[in-house]
Structure formats: C-alpha cells, structure tokens
Amino acid sequence: MKRRDSIKNIALTSIGFSVFLESCYNVSREKITRSLTRYEYGRTKEEKLYDDKLFDQKFFSNDELLSLDKICNLILPPNEYGSIRDAEVVQLIEFMAKDIPAYQEPLKNGLKWIDKESQIRFEKLFIDLSEENQKEIFDEIAYYDPNKNISDYSEEIQWFNLVRNLTMTGYFTSDVGIKELGYKGNTPNVWDGVPQDVLDQYGLSYEKEWIDKCIDQSKRDDVAVWDQDGNLIT
C-alpha cells in the first residue's frame, strides 16, 4: 500500500485524527469540529463575530508560516488532486491555533526546535535546508509504536504528530481532499422504477400513465405539482 493511501485510510476512519488531538491536548471533540467547519458553514451571528475576531489576530510569524508550509508539504506532497496550499491547510492550522489555545505552546515550541535542530546539524534554518536534509530530521521523529501512549514520547515526537494530524485533517476535510477520497455524499441518481423482473415476480406492473409522469428521465428536474384534489399535474 502506498504511503498516501494509508493516510487516506486513516482519514476515512471518521477523520480519526481528532481522537489524537482530543486526548493529548485536553480539547473537546466539539471544539475541534467547530474549528473544522471552514469558517462559514452553519455559523450563527455570534460565531461569525467570534471568527472575525480571530481573523484579525496573527499568531504565527511569517517565517513560522513558511516553515509550516514546508513541513505540511513534506507530510503530504502535491498530487493530481491538489496540494495543502489548495486546501489552505496552513491557514487552517493558524486559525485552529487561535481558536484552541492548547495547541499554541506545542506548535510554537516545535517550530523553534526544528530550527534549532537544523542549525546544530546543518548550520542553516529549516526552510533553507534541502528536502533530503529536512526529511533526515523528520525520519527520526515521524514513526512511533502506535500501541504505546503518545504522551510517553518526547515533546518533539508529540509535536510532529500534532502537525501531521492537523495537516491530514485540514487536507481531507477540504474540497480537494474530499475529492481525493472519492466521497460523494448524498447525490441524486437515476431511478427507472422497480426492475421488471421483480415486478414479474410479484405479479405487478406499472400503469402507463404513471410511468409517463413519474419515470420520464427528461423531466427528472421538474418539480411535481398537484391539484387541489391530489392529482398529479406535472
């Protein structure tokens, strides 16, 4: 199984990352869900005012946002469906950090650590490293025993898991991510009535008048109109 396919499978398990985000940072699932509603859908007037207040604030510096962009692209490289930039993943992480204060300290500390580690190893900031050197650092903290409590791991490993889970959640709850998953939701299909062999099995049949009115696919987008006596007009 390809790496990206395994990530998609995790995403399909009820966007399972929220379990990690909820348990490790003492944040309710309702709060996580609220942050993932993409700022507009289903918002009350009060919630929109609250969101506007968050948009007016800036949490990450420009350098930190650039580092997050590099990290998120390493975690989930672009493909034919889109990229983390198309999905506005970094913007979502910025929003969630402002909306969920429990994420702020670990996210900031992790970005400081990755620059410090890059300086120690390669005498450069993380964003100035080659992709090979960036991956070399992450390979040491990206994998852990899933049967072990994540809180028992180092802060660096916990931080990378937080960023990875936020990246996956942000991408696969976006339009491009949902398209990659192949999720269709409730979409209308074409119904031609009960199959003829089933009708024959029970000795039933449609009246031609009703077939013409109700199973004419050329009229499938028409809205049914009834007269006062309950007779179908269209």
C-alpha positions as CSV (number, residue, x, y, z in Angstrom):
1,M,0.0,0.0,0.0
2,K,1.3,3.4,-0.9
3,R,2.0,5.9,1.9
4,R,-0.6,8.3,0.7
5,D,-3.2,5.5,0.5
6,S,-2.5,4.6,4.1
7,I,-3.1,8.2,5.1
8,K,-6.3,8.2,3.3
9,N,-7.5,5.1,5.1
10,I,-6.8,6.8,8.4
11,A,-8.8,9.8,7.3
12,L,-11.7,7.6,6.3
13,T,-11.9,6.2,9.8
14,S,-14.1,9.1,10.9
15,I,-11.3,11.5,10.4
16,G,-9.7,9.6,13.3
17,F,-7.0,12.2,14.0
18,S,-9.5,14.1,16.2
19,V,-9.1,11.3,18.7
20,F,-5.4,12.1,19.0
21,L,-6.0,15.9,19.1
22,E,-8.7,15.4,21.7
23,S,-6.8,13.1,24.1
24,C,-3.4,14.6,24.0
25,Y,-4.3,18.3,24.4
26,N,-7.5,18.0,26.5
27,V,-9.6,19.6,23.8
28,S,-13.2,18.5,23.3
29,R,-14.2,16.9,20.1
30,E,-16.9,19.6,19.7
31,K,-14.3,22.3,19.8
32,I,-12.2,20.5,17.2
33,T,-15.3,20.0,14.9
34,R,-16.2,23.7,15.3
35,S,-12.7,24.8,14.1
36,L,-13.0,22.5,11.1
37,T,-16.2,23.9,9.7
38,R,-14.2,26.1,7.4
39,Y,-15.2,29.4,8.9
40,E,-18.6,30.0,7.4
41,Y,-20.9,26.9,7.0
42,G,-23.5,26.7,9.8
43,R,-22.3,29.7,11.7
44,T,-24.6,31.7,13.9
45,K,-24.2,35.5,14.0
46,E,-22.3,35.3,17.3
47,E,-19.9,32.6,15.9
48,K,-19.2,34.7,12.8
49,L,-18.3,37.7,15.0
50,Y,-16.0,35.4,17.0
51,D,-14.4,34.1,13.9
52,D,-13.9,37.7,12.6
53,K,-12.1,38.5,15.8
54,L,-9.8,35.6,15.3
55,F,-9.0,36.6,11.7
56,D,-8.0,40.0,12.9
57,Q,-5.3,38.4,15.1
58,K,-2.0,37.0,14.0
59,F,-0.4,34.0,15.8
60,F,2.4,32.7,13.7
61,S,5.1,35.0,12.3
62,N,5.7,35.0,8.5
63,D,8.8,32.8,9.0
64,E,6.8,30.3,11.1
65,L,4.1,30.2,8.4
66,L,6.7,29.5,5.8
67,S,8.2,26.7,7.9
68,L,4.7,25.2,8.4
69,D,4.1,25.3,4.6
70,K,7.4,23.4,4.1
71,I,6.5,20.9,6.8
72,C,3.0,20.3,5.6
73,N,4.2,19.8,2.0
74,L,6.7,17.2,3.2
75,I,4.0,15.4,5.1
76,L,1.5,15.5,2.2
77,P,3.2,16.3,-1.2
78,P,1.0,17.6,-4.0
79,N,-0.6,15.2,-6.4
80,E,-3.1,15.3,-9.3
81,Y,-5.9,16.2,-7.0
82,G,-4.3,19.2,-5.3
83,S,-2.0,20.3,-2.6
84,I,-2.0,21.5,1.0
85,R,-1.9,25.0,-0.4
86,D,-5.0,24.4,-2.5
87,A,-6.6,23.1,0.7
88,E,-5.4,26.1,2.7
89,V,-4.0,23.8,5.3
90,V,-1.6,26.3,6.8
91,Q,-4.3,28.9,7.1
92,L,-6.5,26.4,8.9
93,I,-3.7,25.5,11.4
94,E,-3.2,29.2,12.1
95,F,-7.0,29.5,12.7
96,M,-7.1,26.4,14.9
97,A,-4.1,27.6,17.0
98,K,-6.0,30.9,17.7
99,D,-9.3,29.0,18.3
100,I,-7.8,26.3,20.5
101,P,-5.1,27.8,22.8
102,A,-3.9,24.3,23.9
103,Y,-2.2,24.0,20.5
104,Q,-0.3,27.2,20.8
105,E,2.6,26.4,23.0
106,P,3.4,23.0,21.5
107,L,3.2,24.3,17.9
108,K,5.5,27.3,18.7
109,N,7.9,25.2,20.6
110,G,8.1,22.6,17.9
111,L,8.9,25.2,15.2
112,K,11.6,26.7,17.4
113,W,13.0,23.2,18.0
114,I,13.1,22.3,14.3
115,D,15.1,25.5,13.5
116,K,17.5,24.8,16.4
117,E,18.0,21.2,15.3
118,S,18.6,22.4,11.7
119,Q,21.2,24.8,12.9
120,I,23.0,22.2,15.0
121,R,23.1,19.6,12.2
122,F,23.5,21.7,9.1
123,E,24.1,25.3,10.3
124,K,21.0,26.5,8.4
125,L,17.4,27.3,9.2
126,F,14.9,24.6,8.4
127,I,13.4,26.4,5.4
128,D,16.9,26.8,3.9
129,L,17.7,23.0,4.1
130,S,17.5,20.7,1.1
131,E,14.4,18.4,1.1
132,E,16.8,15.5,1.8
133,N,18.1,17.1,5.0
134,Q,14.6,18.1,6.1
135,K,13.4,14.5,5.7
136,E,16.5,13.3,7.6
137,I,15.4,15.2,10.7
138,F,11.8,14.1,10.4
139,D,12.6,10.4,9.8
140,E,13.8,10.2,13.4
141,I,10.6,11.6,14.9
142,A,7.9,10.6,12.4
143,Y,7.5,6.9,13.4
144,Y,6.4,5.6,16.8
145,D,4.8,2.5,18.3
146,P,1.0,3.0,18.0
147,N,0.5,0.6,20.9
148,K,2.4,2.9,23.2
149,N,0.9,6.0,24.8
150,I,1.9,9.0,22.7
151,S,2.2,11.1,25.9
152,D,5.2,8.9,26.9
153,Y,7.2,10.1,23.9
154,S,9.4,13.2,23.6
155,E,7.9,16.6,23.0
156,E,9.4,16.6,19.5
157,I,7.6,13.4,18.6
158,Q,4.3,14.7,20.1
159,W,4.8,18.0,18.2
160,F,5.3,16.2,14.8
161,N,2.3,14.1,15.4
162,L,0.2,17.2,16.1
163,V,1.4,18.9,12.9
164,R,0.9,15.7,10.9
165,N,-2.6,15.1,12.2
166,L,-3.6,18.8,11.7
167,T,-2.2,18.6,8.2
168,M,-4.2,15.4,7.3
169,T,-7.3,16.6,9.0
170,G,-7.1,20.0,7.2
171,Y,-6.5,18.5,3.8
172,F,-9.0,15.7,3.9
173,T,-11.8,18.0,5.2
174,S,-11.2,20.4,2.2
175,D,-12.8,20.2,-1.2
176,V,-9.6,18.8,-2.8
177,G,-9.1,16.3,-0.1
178,I,-12.7,15.1,-0.2
179,K,-12.4,14.8,-4.0
180,E,-9.3,12.6,-3.5
181,L,-11.1,10.4,-1.0
182,G,-13.8,9.9,-3.7
183,Y,-16.6,10.8,-1.2
184,K,-19.8,11.6,-3.0
185,G,-22.2,12.2,-0.1
186,N,-25.9,12.3,-0.9
187,T,-26.1,12.7,-4.6
188,P,-29.2,12.1,-6.8
189,N,-29.1,9.1,-9.1
190,V,-31.4,8.0,-12.0
191,W,-34.2,5.7,-10.9
192,D,-36.2,3.9,-13.6
193,G,-38.6,2.3,-11.2
194,V,-38.7,-1.3,-9.8
195,P,-36.9,-3.7,-12.2
196,Q,-39.2,-5.6,-14.5
197,D,-38.1,-9.0,-13.2
198,V,-39.0,-8.0,-9.7
199,L,-42.4,-6.7,-10.8
200,D,-43.0,-10.0,-12.7
201,Q,-42.0,-12.0,-9.6
202,Y,-44.9,-10.4,-7.6
203,G,-47.3,-10.2,-10.5
204,L,-47.2,-6.4,-10.5
205,S,-46.9,-3.8,-13.2
206,Y,-46.9,0.0,-13.6
207,E,-49.8,1.9,-15.3
208,K,-48.5,3.5,-18.4
209,E,-49.9,6.9,-17.3
210,W,-47.8,6.8,-14.1
211,I,-44.7,5.7,-16.0
212,D,-45.1,8.6,-18.3
213,K,-45.5,11.0,-15.5
214,C,-43.1,9.6,-12.9
215,I,-40.4,7.8,-14.7
216,D,-39.6,10.1,-17.5
217,Q,-36.0,11.0,-17.1
218,S,-36.3,14.0,-19.4
219,K,-38.5,15.5,-16.6
220,R,-36.4,14.4,-13.6
221,D,-35.5,18.0,-12.7
222,D,-39.2,19.2,-12.8
223,V,-40.9,20.0,-9.6
224,A,-44.1,18.0,-9.1
225,V,-47.3,20.0,-9.0
226,W,-50.6,18.6,-7.6
227,D,-54.1,20.0,-7.9
228,Q,-56.4,20.6,-5.0
229,D,-57.9,17.0,-5.4
230,G,-54.4,15.4,-5.1
231,N,-54.0,14.7,-8.8
232,L,-50.5,15.0,-10.2
233,I,-50.4,17.8,-12.8
234,T,-46.7,17.6,-13.7
